[in-house]
Amino acid sequence: MVMYIGLAIAVIALLILTFFNTSVFGAEPNPEDLKSSSNFKDNIFHNQSPTTVIREGASYFKLIKDLLNKPKNNSPSEVIEVVQTDLKNLPNNEPTFIWFGHSSYLLSVDGKKILVDPVFHNAFPVPNFVKPYSYSYEYQVEDFPEIDVLVITHDHYDHLDDKAIKKLIPKTKHFVTSLGVNAHLKHWGIESEKITVLDWEETILIDGLQFTAAPARHFSGRKFKRGNTLWSSFILKTSNQQIYLGGDSGYDTHFKKIGEKHGSFDLAILECGQYGKDWPLIHMTPEEMMIAAAELNTKKLIPVHWGKFSLAFHPWTEPVERALKSSENTGIEVLTPKIGEALAFNRFNKTEKWWR
């Protein structure tokens, strides 16, 4: 009997070890390649302010209980109607934004196509966990034109989808990402020459588009270790536009500093969902997002990080409703495009409250 129990334990251990060595987890970066960064200390990256992922005193028992007892309105009860846009024939004469839910979007500017954090599968390494909402149309890699620059802000599963990345490799000219994330990309078959990794405040010019990595307040990690790759926001400068690609970030002083250093933004794309009282420092509430938008001196704002996955316990439409209420009397134009809608954001646009 003891022999069979030992054999069962060995088999389970082997299965677990095999699973954690599958491709979805990517690869560990070499710490020697990261030591030049002032943010990298004690073999991990740090935020500018002391930051805990879970607040001190949080009850893990209650977290699990809340996870198992999410309210019915945590996810949509009906299929979300998606606009089916011909992505391969977008107009080249005006800046255009297309959102695919959560933090995945395509920008068409200066005749170039920039794809950010493309996630088209579940946001978890285990199949059928953290599945996307039901959409009337699911965009696939085959729908996309050739991508000039693919930006990956950090390596969490809801921002870095290994299946999508692998399929996008033949279509993508260049990848721009945060320090250390290149280890995952190279593990998945992307040539080093096609990847640019940036530390905070570093800049790269690609075909007339300038990308600058900027601070964010978050964390990283695809296995158990946190902070082994960097997380960033990005500033995109085109011939006549300045756009803030927010990635994931809790509220902190970096927004005001970025606004003071870089001047006003034509558009900011900021997270407004998946917040919770037990992790207040790594995601913003909608009200904090509006403060950040004001400090960035942005003219227009698109709230993202909602509309595809339920990674927190709030009602799925609460983030955008609170964001709109908080935006009143701010002078910032908040745009809420439908998923898949081609939004010419330089024009005056009155977007719909499509989720109601």
Backbone hydrogen bonds, N-H to C=O, Kabsch-Sander energy under -0.5 kcal/mol:
donor,donor_aa,acceptor,acceptor_aa,energy
5,I,1,M,-2.3
6,G,2,V,-2.4
7,L,3,M,-2.3
8,A,4,Y,-2.5
9,I,5,I,-2.4
10,A,6,G,-2.2
11,V,7,L,-2.4
12,I,8,A,-2.5
13,A,9,I,-2.6
14,L,10,A,-2.2
15,L,11,V,-2.5
16,I,12,I,-2.5
17,L,13,A,-2.6
18,T,14,L,-2.7
19,F,15,L,-2.5
20,F,16,I,-2.4
21,N,18,T,-0.9
22,T,19,F,-1.8
25,F,22,T,-1.4
26,G,23,S,-2.2
33,D,30,N,-2.1
34,L,31,P,-1.5
35,K,31,P,-0.9
37,S,34,L,-1.9
40,F,37,S,-1.3
41,K,39,N,-0.7
41,K,44,I,-2.6
44,I,41,K,-1.4
45,F,227,G,-3.0
46,H,39,N,-1.9
55,R,278,D,-2.9
58,A,55,R,-1.8
60,Y,58,A,-0.7
63,L,59,S,-2.0
64,I,60,Y,-2.3
65,K,61,F,-2.3
66,D,62,K,-3.0
67,L,63,L,-2.1
68,L,64,I,-1.9
69,N,65,K,-0.8
70,K,67,L,-0.6
74,N,71,P,-2.0
75,S,72,K,-1.0
80,I,134,S,-2.8
83,V,339,I,-2.8
85,T,83,V,-1.1
87,L,85,T,-1.4
89,N,86,D,-1.5
90,L,87,L,-0.7
96,T,108,S,-2.0
97,F,343,L,-2.4
98,I,106,L,-2.4
100,F,104,S,-2.9
102,H,306,W,-2.2
104,S,101,G,-1.8
105,Y,103,S,-0.5
105,Y,116,V,-1.5
106,L,98,I,-2.8
107,L,114,I,-3.2
108,S,96,T,-2.6
109,V,107,L,-0.6
109,V,112,K,-2.0
112,K,109,V,-2.8
114,I,107,L,-3.1
114,I,112,K,-0.5
115,L,113,K,-0.5
115,L,149,V,-2.1
116,V,105,Y,-2.9
117,D,151,V,-2.8
119,V,117,D,-0.5
123,A,130,V,-2.4
129,F,126,V,-1.6
133,Y,308,K,-2.0
135,Y,133,Y,-0.6
136,S,80,I,-2.5
139,Y,137,Y,-0.7
143,D,140,Q,-1.9
144,F,141,V,-1.6
147,I,171,K,-2.6
148,D,113,K,-1.5
148,D,146,E,-0.5
149,V,113,K,-1.8
150,L,174,H,-2.5
151,V,115,L,-2.9
151,V,149,V,-0.6
152,I,176,V,-2.3
153,T,151,V,-0.5
159,H,156,H,-2.2
160,L,156,H,-2.1
161,D,118,P,-0.8
162,D,160,L,-0.7
165,I,161,D,-2.6
166,K,162,D,-2.4
167,K,163,K,-1.7
168,L,164,A,-1.9
169,I,165,I,-1.1
171,K,168,L,-1.1
172,T,168,L,-1.1
172,T,169,I,-1.0
173,K,147,I,-2.8
174,H,148,D,-0.6
175,F,194,K,-3.3
176,V,150,L,-2.6
177,T,196,T,-2.4
178,S,152,I,-0.7
179,L,198,L,-1.4
181,V,178,S,-1.9
183,A,180,G,-1.5
184,H,181,V,-0.9
185,L,181,V,-1.5
186,K,182,N,-2.9
187,H,183,A,-1.7
188,W,184,H,-1.5
189,G,186,K,-1.4
190,I,185,L,-2.2
194,K,191,E,-1.8
195,I,192,S,-1.8
196,T,175,F,-2.8
198,L,177,T,-2.3
201,E,213,A,-3.5
202,E,199,D,-2.2
204,I,211,F,-2.4
206,I,204,I,-0.5
206,I,209,L,-3.1
209,L,206,I,-2.3
210,Q,237,K,-2.6
211,F,204,I,-2.8
211,F,209,L,-0.6
212,T,235,I,-2.0
213,A,202,E,-2.2
214,A,233,S,-3.1
218,H,216,A,-0.7
227,G,220,S,-1.1
230,L,179,L,-2.9
232,S,153,T,-1.4
233,S,214,A,-2.4
234,F,245,L,-2.6
235,I,212,T,-2.7
236,L,234,F,-0.6
236,L,243,I,-3.0
237,K,210,Q,-2.6
237,K,235,I,-0.6
238,T,236,L,-0.5
238,T,241,Q,-2.5
243,I,236,L,-2.9
244,Y,267,L,-2.5
245,L,234,F,-3.4
245,L,243,I,-0.6
246,G,244,Y,-0.8
246,G,269,I,-2.3
250,G,217,R,-2.7
255,F,252,D,-0.9
257,K,253,T,-1.8
258,I,254,H,-2.6
259,G,255,F,-2.4
260,E,256,K,-2.3
261,K,257,K,-2.2
262,H,258,I,-2.8
263,G,259,G,-1.3
265,F,297,N,-1.8
266,D,242,Q,-2.5
267,L,242,Q,-1.3
268,A,300,K,-2.0
269,I,244,Y,-2.7
270,L,268,A,-0.6
270,L,302,I,-1.4
272,C,304,V,-2.3
273,G,304,V,-0.5
279,W,276,G,-1.4
282,I,279,W,-0.8
283,H,279,W,-0.7
284,M,249,S,-0.6
289,M,285,T,-2.4
290,M,286,P,-1.7
291,I,287,E,-1.6
292,A,288,E,-2.7
293,A,289,M,-2.5
294,A,290,M,-2.0
295,E,291,I,-2.3
296,L,292,A,-1.8
297,N,294,A,-1.0
298,T,293,A,-1.7
299,K,265,F,-2.3
300,K,266,D,-0.5
301,L,333,E,-2.5
302,I,268,A,-2.4
304,V,270,L,-2.8
305,H,102,H,-2.2
311,L,309,F,-0.7
316,W,73,N,-2.4
318,E,315,P,-1.2
321,E,317,T,-2.0
322,R,318,E,-2.7
323,A,319,P,-2.0
324,L,320,V,-2.3
325,K,321,E,-2.1
326,S,322,R,-2.4
327,S,323,A,-1.3
328,E,324,L,-0.5
328,E,325,K,-1.0
330,T,327,S,-1.9
333,E,299,K,-2.2
333,E,331,G,-0.5
334,V,332,I,-0.7
335,L,301,L,-3.1
335,L,333,E,-0.6
340,G,99,W,-3.0
341,E,338,K,-1.9
343,L,97,F,-2.8
343,L,341,E,-0.9
344,A,342,A,-0.7
345,F,343,L,-1.5
346,N,95,P,-0.6
347,R,344,A,-1.3
349,N,347,R,-0.7
351,T,349,N,-0.8
354,W,352,E,-1.3
356,R,353,K,-1.5
